[in-house]
């Protein structure tokens, strides 16, 4: 009987140890994706990750009452919208930031985003980060990569290659100017706007790419 107990305890210890390693590995792997390129340098923002908030984008065709009812049915959110941006002309979506009832890990937030993306009402959801930006006397506390990123083609890159890449990744061109091209992203794209900015840069076709960070004042 002693031998059996010792054997069972040993097996349980191995299982617990493996589960712990898997959780730590998943957490580290999750945080590794939180960077963007400043030309050839990777700038990591995983240490700025906010574990208490989430940005959610909704199609403007949905009523505010429908959006709030949907969010209130998600048991992990508090009931208050900390940020509401409904009528900005340069945004295709209604943007809302909600606070989690309890702080979430990187992996937990990733899973919540994945579940939200299954709902028709949600256009995209995005991580948030500590981000201070001051204008006059007003300063923000939070930033997010939202659903856009900026690119500039290399002089030698044919424009048609951009079109092919946009079609391949299910993104779209929102705006073009002399200094940059603004690319749109949603839940049906190959990845979020930060991942897509990195993916585009790694093709070697671009002079620079960067998420179009948006800054939010919570209070």
C-alpha positions in Angstrom: 0.0 0.0 0.0 2.9 2.4 0.9 4.4 1.8 -2.5 1.2 2.6 -4.3 0.7 5.8 -2.3 4.3 6.9 -3.0 3.8 6.1 -6.7 0.5 8.0 -6.9 2.1 11.0 -5.1 5.0 10.9 -7.5 2.8 10.9 -10.6 0.7 13.8 -9.2 3.8 15.8 -8.5 4.9 15.3 -12.1 1.5 16.3 -13.4 1.4 19.5 -11.2 4.9 20.3 -12.2 4.1 19.9 -16.0 0.9 22.0 -15.6 2.9 24.8 -13.9 5.5 24.8 -16.6 2.8 24.8 -19.3 1.1 27.8 -17.6 4.4 29.7 -17.3 5.3 28.9 -20.9 1.9 30.0 -22.1 2.2 33.3 -20.1 5.7 34.0 -21.5 4.6 33.1 -25.0 1.6 35.4 -24.7 3.7 38.4 -23.6 6.3 37.8 -26.4 3.9 39.2 -29.0 3.6 42.6 -27.4 6.1 44.6 -29.3 6.4 46.7 -32.4 9.2 47.7 -34.7 10.8 51.1 -34.6 12.6 50.5 -37.9 14.8 47.5 -37.3 14.6 47.6 -33.5 11.9 45.7 -31.5 10.2 47.9 -28.9 8.6 45.7 -26.2 5.6 47.0 -24.3 4.7 43.8 -22.4 5.8 45.5 -19.1 3.2 48.3 -19.8 0.3 45.8 -20.3 -2.8 46.7 -18.3 -4.5 43.6 -16.7 -7.6 45.5 -15.6 -9.0 46.9 -18.9 -10.1 45.9 -22.4 -10.9 48.0 -25.5 -13.8 46.7 -27.5 -14.9 48.0 -30.9 -18.5 47.7 -32.3 -20.0 48.4 -35.6 -21.7 51.8 -35.6 -24.9 50.2 -36.8 -25.5 48.8 -33.4 -27.5 50.9 -30.9 -25.8 51.9 -27.7 -28.4 50.0 -25.7 -27.6 46.8 -27.6 -23.9 47.2 -27.0 -24.4 47.9 -23.2 -26.7 44.9 -22.9 -24.1 42.7 -24.6 -21.3 43.9 -22.3 -23.4 43.6 -19.2 -24.0 40.0 -20.0 -20.3 39.3 -19.9 -19.8 38.3 -16.3 -16.1 39.3 -16.2 -16.8 43.0 -16.8 -17.9 45.7 -14.4 -21.0 47.4 -15.5 -19.6 50.9 -16.3 -18.2 52.1 -19.6 -15.0 53.9 -18.6 -14.5 55.3 -22.1 -17.1 55.8 -24.8 -16.1 57.1 -28.3 -19.1 56.9 -30.6 -19.0 59.8 -33.0 -15.3 60.4 -34.0 -15.2 60.8 -37.8 -11.9 59.1 -38.2 -13.1 55.9 -36.5 -15.3 53.3 -38.2 -16.4 51.8 -34.9 -17.9 52.7 -31.5 -15.0 52.2 -29.0 -15.6 51.3 -25.4 -13.2 50.5 -22.5 -14.5 48.3 -19.7 -12.8 47.3 -16.5 -12.5 43.6 -15.5 -14.0 42.7 -12.1 -10.7 41.0 -11.3 -7.3 41.5 -12.9 -6.6 39.1 -15.7 -3.3 37.5 -16.9 -2.1 37.9 -20.5 -3.4 34.5 -21.4 -6.8 35.1 -19.8 -7.2 38.4 -21.7 -6.2 36.7 -24.9 -8.9 34.0 -24.3 -11.5 36.6 -23.5 -10.7 38.4 -26.8 -11.0 35.2 -28.7 -14.4 34.5 -27.2 -15.6 38.1 -27.9 -14.6 37.8 -31.5 -17.1 34.9 -31.9 -19.9 37.4 -31.3 -21.4 39.1 -34.3 -21.7 42.4 -32.5 -18.0 42.7 -31.8 -15.8 44.1 -34.6 -12.5 43.7 -32.6 -11.1 43.7 -29.1 -7.6 44.8 -28.0 -5.2 44.8 -25.1 -4.6 48.0 -23.3 -1.3 49.5 -21.9 -0.2 52.2 -19.6 0.3 55.2 -21.9 0.7 58.8 -20.9 0.1 61.5 -23.5 -0.4 65.1 -22.5 -2.1 67.9 -24.4 -2.4 71.3 -22.6 -3.4 70.3 -19.1 -5.0 67.0 -20.0 -3.1 63.7 -19.8 -4.2 60.2 -20.6 -3.6 57.0 -18.6 -4.2 54.3 -21.1 -3.3 53.4 -24.7 -4.2 50.6 -27.2 -3.1 49.5 -30.6 -6.8 49.6 -31.5 -7.6 48.5 -35.1 -5.2 50.5 -37.3 -1.5 50.6 -38.2 0.7 52.9 -40.3 3.0 51.9 -43.1 5.4 53.6 -45.5 6.6 51.6 -48.5 10.3 51.4 -49.4 11.1 53.5 -52.5 11.8 50.2 -54.4 8.5 48.5 -53.4 5.9 48.2 -56.1 2.5 49.4 -54.9 0.8 46.3 -56.2 2.7 44.3 -53.6 1.0 46.3 -50.9 -2.4 45.5 -52.5 -1.6 41.8 -52.6 -0.4 41.8 -48.9 -3.6 43.6 -47.9 -5.8 41.1 -49.6 -3.7 38.2 -48.2 -4.1 39.4 -44.6 -7.8 40.5 -44.9 -6.9 44.1 -44.0 -7.8 47.2 -45.9 -6.4 50.6 -46.9 -8.3 53.3 -44.9 -6.2 56.4 -45.9 -3.2 57.4 -48.0 -1.0 60.4 -47.6 2.4 61.5 -48.7 3.9 60.4 -45.3 2.0 57.2 -44.6 -0.7 54.7 -45.5 -3.2 53.8 -42.8 -4.3 50.1 -42.8 -7.5 48.9 -41.1 -7.9 45.7 -39.2 -10.7 43.8 -37.5 -11.4 40.3 -36.0 -11.5 38.8 -39.5 -7.9 39.9 -40.3 -4.9 37.6 -40.0 -4.1 39.2 -36.6 -4.5 42.3 -34.6 -3.1 45.6 -35.7 0.2 45.2 -33.8 0.8 41.7 -35.1 -0.1 42.9 -38.6 2.2 45.9 -38.4 5.0 43.5 -37.5 4.0 41.0 -40.1 4.1 43.7 -42.8 7.5 45.0 -41.7 9.0 41.6 -41.7 8.3 41.2 -45.4 11.0 43.7 -46.1 8.7 45.8 -48.3 8.4 48.7 -45.9 10.5 51.6 -44.7 8.5 51.5 -41.4 5.3 50.1 -39.9 3.8 50.9 -36.5 0.4 50.5 -34.7 -1.7 53.6 -34.7 -1.9 53.9 -30.9 -4.9 55.6 -29.5 -4.7 57.2 -26.0 -7.6 57.3 -23.5 -8.4 59.4 -20.5 -10.2 57.2 -18.0 -11.4 59.9 -15.6 
